[in-house]
Amino acid sequence: MAQVTNEDARQALVRTLLDKVQDDPYPSTTMLDMLEELLTPNEIPAYVVLLQDRLREDRFPSIPMLKRLRALV
């Protein structure tokens, strides 16, 4: 069996959580918080774009989501 590094495991978890956030119309705050704790500075811009895309699709975006995005940029 191939050796899995901590970084490999982190990247796999980030990808899984990003997929969940993208697919779930209302991702949980816990999931978003966990994902943000795992992101590296290089991964944050792609995450911001994902959230912005969701925001554009929502006629009445939530205030917590707007505040979350503001804190990331």
C-alpha positions in Angstrom: 0.0 0.0 0.0 1.3 3.5 -0.9 2.3 5.8 1.9 -0.1 8.7 2.3 1.4 11.9 3.7 -0.4 14.4 5.9 -0.5 16.8 3.0 -2.0 14.2 0.7 -4.7 13.5 3.3 -5.4 17.3 3.8 -5.7 17.8 0.1 -8.1 14.9 -0.3 -10.3 16.2 2.5 -10.2 19.7 1.1 -11.3 18.4 -2.3 -14.1 16.4 -0.7 -15.4 19.3 1.3 -15.2 21.6 -1.7 -17.3 19.2 -3.7 -19.8 19.0 -0.9 -20.0 22.8 -0.6 -20.5 23.0 -4.4 -23.2 20.4 -4.5 -25.1 21.3 -1.3 -27.5 24.3 -1.7 -27.1 25.1 2.0 -23.7 23.8 3.3 -23.4 23.8 7.0 -21.5 26.4 8.9 -19.5 23.6 10.5 -18.4 22.3 7.1 -17.5 25.7 5.9 -15.5 26.5 9.0 -13.7 23.2 8.8 -12.8 23.8 5.1 -11.5 27.2 5.8 -9.3 25.9 8.6 -7.7 23.4 6.1 -7.2 25.8 3.2 -3.8 27.1 2.4 -3.3 30.7 1.3 -2.9 29.5 -2.3 -6.3 27.7 -2.1 -8.3 30.6 -0.8 -8.9 32.4 -4.1 -10.5 29.4 -5.7 -12.7 28.9 -2.6 -13.8 32.6 -2.7 -14.7 32.2 -6.4 -16.8 29.1 -5.5 -18.7 31.0 -2.8 -19.1 34.0 -5.1 -20.6 31.8 -7.7 -23.1 30.5 -5.2 -23.9 34.1 -4.1 -24.7 35.1 -7.7 -27.1 32.2 -8.0 -29.0 33.1 -4.8 -31.6 35.8 -5.1 -31.4 36.7 -1.4 -27.9 35.7 -0.2 -27.6 35.2 3.5 -25.9 37.8 5.6 -23.6 35.1 7.2 -22.4 34.1 3.7 -21.7 37.7 2.8 -19.8 38.2 6.0 -17.8 35.0 5.4 -16.8 36.2 2.0 -15.8 39.6 3.3 -13.6 38.0 5.9 -11.8 36.0 3.3 -10.9 38.8 0.9 
